[in-house]
Amino acid sequence: MAQPRLTSYDRLDGTEVRAVLTYLGERIDTYLPRHPGLRTAVDECGTLVDGLLDRRRHAPAQRAALVWTSRVLIVVVLAVVLVATAFAVRDAIANASSFESFEWLPLVESLINDLVFAGIGIWFLLSLADRVVRNDLIRRLHRLRSMAHIIDMHQMSKDPAALLPDSVMGAVAGDDVISPRTMSVRDYALYLEYCSELLSLTSKAAALCAEESTDALVLDTVSEIENLTTGMSRKIWQKISLLQTADRSHAPRA
């Protein structure tokens, strides 16, 4: 179980985030083998990071294909507009002698409408690659936000009250049941600490999306997830502080 080491200090590296997730999973296997749910959450978060790494490898080629496609479509739109405008102007000049002054107004209005719609289409095609990238990153960020709530649900089921002094413990559960009554203070603290670390790694996975795009919506979503995981970790460390009180009360007196 080798501890991963950072190899890049210029930008957040997804391979290093994945290595830390693997290391966290190995620690759970070693110190908390009776908690497969938490281990599954680590594996799921690792799958999300693997998807981001795979996307980063294929992103340049996909973006180049989208840019090339959009440029071709822009040329087609411009060609159609120019050809249509040329035919319209030719017909108007040919029939200019038979047109009254007010009859030119619908022709000018139609020409302006065509140019406006062509401009809208060109603007959409110019931003096509950025929009596709943004939609893909937002979808992945939404999955990471859901992952953060799932991790928080894992720690919410752990109530430190059963381990505090002067608490009514009730009936002791069997060995096949995982509950605060069957967990030591040490296991309980490790479980909560690993939940906090997994939330932090979820935030790092979201930050990987910010490395891929400077879109305002993507950056705002990444910041939202970072604030969300920070607030969840704060609740976890409140529980850990209660466990430290319980541990001191159970310590033997000299």
N, C-alpha and C positions, 0 to 999 in steps of 0.2 A: 504494500500500500504506500507507494511513493507519492510524496506531496508535490503537486505541480508547481512549476516556477514560471514567472512571467518572462517572456522573450521579446516583447515589444512595448515601448513606452511612447510611441507616436500616436497610436489609435487603439481603440478597444478591439481585441482580436477574438473572433468567435471560437477559434480552436482552443484558446486558453479558457474561455468560459465553459466550453464543453469538457475540458480536462478537469476543471474544478467541480463540475457536476458529477463526473465519474468518481472523483475522490470523495465527494460527499456520500455517494451511494455506497462506496466501499466502507466508509466509516459506519453507516447505518447497518450494513451487513455484519460488521464486527461487533459493534456495541449495542445495537438494538435489533437483534435478529427476529424478535417476536412482533415486529411492526411492519408487515408487508404493505399496508396502505401507504405509509410514508415513503417506502421504497418505490412503490408504483408511481407516486407523484414525482419523484426524482426522475424516473425513467421517462415519464410523459414530458417533463420539462426538457429533458435531453433530446427527445424526439423533435420538439419545437425548435431547439437550437440547431439540430442537424438539418432541419428544413431551411433555416436561415442561412446556414453554411452552403447548402446545395444551391439555394437561390443566388447567393453571392457569386458562386462559380459560373452560373449560367446567365447572370444578369447582363453582362456586357454584350453577349451575342444576341440575347432577346431584345435588348434596347436598340442595338444596331438594326435588327430586322424591323422593329417598329418604326424607327426613324426613316429607314429606306422606304417602307411601305407608305408612310405619311407623305414623304416627298413626292413619290410617284403619283399619289392621289391628288396632291396639290397641283402638279403639272397638268393632270387630266382636267381638274376643275377650271384652271386658268385657260386651258385650250378651249374647253367648251364655252366658257364665257366670252372669250375673244372671238371665236367663230360666230356665236350667236349675235354678239354685238355688231360684228362686221356685216352680217347679213341684214340685220335690222337697219343699220345706217344706210346700206346700199339701197334697200327698198324704200327707205324714207326719202333719200335723195332722188330716186327715180320718180317718186310720186309727189315730190315737193310742190309742183305746180298745181296739183289738184287739191292740196290740203289748205283748209282755212287756218287761221292763226290758232284758234282754240283747239283744233284737232291735234296739234302737236303735244298738248299737255299729257294725254294718256300715254303717248309714246315715251316721253321723257320720264314720266312716273314709273312706267314698266322697266325702263333701263336702269333707273336708280334702285328699284327693288331687286332687280337681278344682281346688281353690283353689291348691294348690302348682303344679300343671302350668300353670295359667293365669298365675301369677306368673312362672314360668320363661319362658313364651312372651312375656309383656309385656317382661321384661328383655331378651330377645333382640331384640325389635323396637325397643326404645329404643336399643340399641347397633348397629342395623343399618347406619346411615350411616357410623359410625366404623369398623366392621369392613370395609365395602366399600372405603373410602378406604385403610385400612391394607393390605389385601390387594393393592390396585393399586400402592401405593408400594413394598411389599416386592418385588413382581414386577419393578418398574423398578430397584430397588436391586440385585437379583440380577443383572440384565443389566449394570449398571455394574460390579459385582464381576467378572463374567466379562470385561468390557472391560479392566479393570486387568490381569488376567492375560494377556490377548492382547498388550497393550502391553509387558508385561514379557518376553514371549516374543520380541518384536522386538529388544529390547536384549540378551537373553541370547545371541543368535546372533552378537553382535559381541564378539570376543575381542581385547583390546588387545595380547596377547602378540606378534602379528605386527608391531606397530609399535614395540616396545620395542627398545632397543639390544642387540646381541649375540644377537638371535633368529635362528633359521634360518627364512628366508622361504619356501623351497621354490620350486616353479615358479610363475611369475606367471600369473594367470588372464587370460582374454581380456576385451576391453572390454565384452562383453555379460554378464559375471558380476559381481555386486556382492559383494564380500568385503573383509575388512580389507586384503588384499594390493593391492587396487585403489583403496582410499580413502586420501586424505591424512589427516594428523593433524587438520587443520582440519575436513574433512568428517566425520571420525569423532567429533570433539568436538561438532560441531553436531548430529549424529544423536542422540547420547546426551543432549544438552541438550534437544532437542525431545521426546524420549521422557519425560524428567523433567517437562517442562512439560505434556505431555499427561496424565501421571499426576495432576499437580496439578489440572488442569481436570476430570478424572474425579472427583476428590474434591469439587471445587466443584459439579459436577452432582449428586452425592449430597447435598451440603448443601442444594440446592434442595428436596429432599424434606423436610428438617427444617423448611423454611419453611412447608410445607403442613400439617404435622401435629406434634402434641406427644405422640403415642403412644410409650410406652416402648420397644416393639419396634422402631419406625421409628428412633428416636433411637439406640438401641444399634447397629442395623445401619449407620447413617450413621457413627457413631464407629468401628465395625470397618473400614469401607472407608477412612476417613481414616488409620487406623493402618496398614492394608495398603499404601496408596499411599506413605505416608511411608517405610516400610521398603524398598519397591522403589526409591524415589528415592535412598535412602541407598546402595544397591548401585551405582546408576548413577554417583553422584558419586565413589565409590571408583575406578571405571574412568576417570572424567575426570581424577582426580588422577594416575593412572598415565600418561595421555596427556600431561599437563603435564610429567612427567618425561621422556617420550620427545621432546617438543618442545624441551625445553632441551638434550637431548643431541644433537639434530640441528641446533641453531642454530649458525651460523658463529662461530668464535672470532676475536676482534680481534687 
